[in-house]
Amino acid sequence: MKPKEMILIDGKATAAAIKKEIAEEVKQIVENGGKQPHLAAILVGHDGGSETYVKNKVLACEACGFKSSLIRYEEDVTEEELLSKVAELNADADIDGFIVQLPLPRHIDEQKVIMAIDYRKDVDGFHPINVGRMAIGLPCFISATPLGILTLLRRYGVETSGKKCVVLGRSNIVGKPMAQLMMQKHYGDSTVTVCHSHSATLKEECRQADIIIAAIGQPDFVTADMVREGAVVIDVGTTRVPDPSRKSGYRLNGDVKFDEVSVKASMITPVPGGVGPMTICSLMKNTLAAAKKEYYQ
């Protein structure tokens, strides 16, 4: 039996609605004499993807009524200089949250930089204290992409409790936190399987899933034969694929072969316009929480 008409999960529209809600709350805070939330971002080098992402963060701050600061460094910045700036932002009372845009140049130890960030300002949710608190279900800043996915599932009324969820990928930024959250009673309450490039029964696992979250970083990896009728498919992939017909010379391609999988899915996220806008929107939610001292005094 064919599923009901497929629903396209519109991350762009959902993110726009949430940013409006945040802007309204910020307006109330400021009108009541409170402080305007302030997000800072450190950008090293000129990676095209990072440039776009940070530009979108600045625009999102404007839409939410936040102050934003962008601190730029060239590729040859020293680790010492970067750590010194992190310490400065930690100490700046006006800055509620900040992010260091990854990836960093190879001569800089990313983990060392993440560890140096004050976890109370770590709105990316990458600091081990936030990761640990998330793992045991304590209030914390949740990594932006998993938080965005959870928000989409809730806003679209996707039933997750007791469902079988397959997470494709085991990265620290998406795969691992996503699996943790989908497993937890307060969030997904699902039965979770994590698959990756070395999983022997990957296709079989996917075929049994009610929800597939693809974050494996390989374009068109998830094909129709891996998806059961009526499954909910969340595509986290954003690989730049050469496309001479585009002005930019490339297009963004997801991990899911959209045209064939969308025929079987009951709900699916597009790329672009699905998870991407929700990631930035989640960063805004975390920044507002940081400004309100919701998790940490």
N, C-alpha and C positions, 0 to 999 in steps of 0.2 A: 504494500500500500504506500502510495506517495505521501510525503509529509505535506502539511498545509503550506501555503505559499511562503516562500523563503523571505525572512526579514533581514534587511541589511542593517547592521548595527552602526549607526552614524556617530562616530566619535567626535567629529567636527561640531555637529549641532549640540551634542551633549556637553562638550567642553565649553562651548559658547554660553550655554544656559548656566553652567556652574560658575563661570567667570562673572556673569551678571549677578548671581547670588552672592558671590564673594564681594563684589564691588559695593553692593547694597549694605553688606555688613560692615565693610571698611568705612563707608560714608557715615554710618551710625556711630562707629567707634570714634571717628574724628570729631563728629558733631558733639559727642559727649565728652570731649576734651582728651580723648585717648591719643596714642601715638600712631602715626601712619606706618604700616609695615614696610620694612626695608630689606630687599634681597640684593645681595652682591654676587657677581660671577667673575671668576678668574679664567681667562682664556689664553692658552699658550699656543703660539704658532698660528698658521692660517689654513688648517684643515677645512675643506669645503663643508663637510657635514656638520662639524662643530660650529663653524661660523653661522650656518643657517639656524642651527638649534639654539644658539645663544641669542641670535637676533629675534627669534620667535619668543624666547623667554622675556626679553626686554619689552616686546609688544604686549605680551600677556600681563606683565606688571602694570603697564599703562591701563589696560582694560580692567584690571582689578583695583586700580587706585593705589598701587604700591609705589614706593620709591625704588629705583633700581640703580645699581652702580656696576659698570663693566670695567674690569682691570685687565689690561692686555700686556702680554709679554711676547718677545720673539722666541723662536725655537731654542736659541742658545742660552736662555735664562738658566742660572745655576739652581741646583736643588736648595742650596742655602738661602738664596734670594727669595725663592718661592715659599719656603718654610717661614721665613721672616714675615712675609706678607700675610700668611695664614695666621700667625701669632698676632699680628696687628688687627686683623678682622675679628679674631676671637675676643680681643680686648675692647673693641669699639662698641660701646653701649647702644649706638644708634642702629647698628646692623643686627637684624633679628635672625637672619639665616644667610648662609652663603654656600656656593658650590664651586668646586674646581672642576672645570670641564675635562672629561676624559675622552680619548686617551691622551697621556702626556708623552713628551719625547722620551726616547729609550734611556737617556742618561739620568732620568729622574725616577726614583723609586715611588711608584703610585701608592703602594700600601703605606709607606712612611708618611706621605702627604695626607692620606685619608685619616691615619691615626692622629695626626697633628691637629685636625679640625676639632673644635669643641663640640662634643656630641649633642649639646643643647642647641647648636646652630647648624647641625648637619642635616639640612632639609632634603638632601639626596638620599638619606637613610643608609649610607654605606659604612659608617663607623661601626666597629665591632660591638660597641655598647648598644646601638640601635638594632643591629642585626640580632644580637643575643636576646634583647628584650622582646623583639618580634617573635623569635623562635619559641619563647615560653609564654607568649600571649600578654605581655605587659604593654601599657601605652608607650608609644614611641613614634619616631618618624619612619614610615614605611617607604621603602624604595619606590620611586615615582611610577615606574611602568607597572609593577604588580598592583599598586594601589589604583592606578587608572583602569586596569582590567577588572578588578573587583567592583569598582564603581560602575563600569559599563554593565557587568552582569546583573548588578542590583537594579540599576535604572531600567533595564530591559526585562526585569522580572524573570530572569533565568533561575530555575530551581536548581540549586547546587547540593542541598543536603541529601546525603545518601547516594548521590550520583557517582558514576565512575568518571574520573578526570585523568586524562593523560597529558603530562607536561613534556614537551619535546625540547630538550636542552637543559644544561645544568650549570649555567653561568651564575656568578655571584650576584649579578645585577637583575636578572630576570628568572631564570629557571629554578634556582634553589629557593629564593624567597616566595615565588609563586606557588611552589609545591607546599611549602610550610603553611602558607595562608589558606590554600584550598583544603588542607587537611584539618585546620583548626576549627573547633566547634563554633567559635564566635564569628568566623568568616565563611569559609566554603562548606565545612562539615562534609566534605566529599571523601570518597575512597580514591587515593591518589597513586598513580604510577609515574615515575620519572624515566623517560627513555632518552638515549643519546646515541652518538655515532657508533658506539660499540654494543648496542643492545641487539641481541640475537633475534628476539621476537617482536621487534618494533612494530611491524605492520599488523601483526595479530593483536597486539595491545591496543593500537589505534582503532582497529575495527570494532572493538568492544566498548569504546569510550562514548559516553554521553556528551562529554565536553573535551575538545582538543585545544590545547594552548601551544601553538607552534612558535618556538623561540630558538631555532637551531641554526639560523644564519645561512641557510642554503636556499636560494631562489627555487620556487616551484617544487620543493621537497615533498610536500603533502599532496598526494594525487587521489583521484576519486576512489580508487580501489582500497584506499586506507581508511575511508570514512563510511560509517554506517548511516543509513537513512535517518534523517531527523536530528543528527548531531549538531551541537553548537560549536562553531569553529572560530577561534580567536587567533589572528595572524599577527605576530609581533615583528616579523621580519621586515627589514628595510635595507635591501641591498641595492646599490646603484648599478644598474645594468645599462651598457651602452645602447643608445637609441638615436640614430642620426636624424630621425624625423622631429626630434625635440630641439628647441632652441638651446637648451643646456647641454645637449649631447648625450643625456642619459635619462632614464626613468627609474622610479623607485619600484622595486619588485619585492613582493612578500615571500614568505616561506611556503605559502599555499598556492596551488595551481587554481586560481580563483574561478575561472570559467567552468571547469569541470566539477570542482568541489561544491560550488554554490548551488548546483542542480540537486545535490543530495542533502545539503545542510538545511536545518530549520532556521538557523541564524548564522550570520558570518560577518566578520569585519573586513572592510576593504583596505587596500594599501595603495596610495596614501588615504588618509581621512578616517582611519579606524582608531588603532591604539595610540598612534603618534600624538595627536592633539590632546589625548587624555593624560599622557605622560607629563606634558608641560602644565596642564591643568592641576595635576596632583602635586606638582612642585609648588604651585600657588596655594593649594590647600595646606601643605606642610608649612609654608612661610607664614600663613595666617595663624596656624596653630602655634608656631614659634613666637610670633608677636604677642599672642594672647597668653603665652606661658602655659599652654594647655597640658603639656606632658612634664615639663621640667621647670622648676621655679628658679 
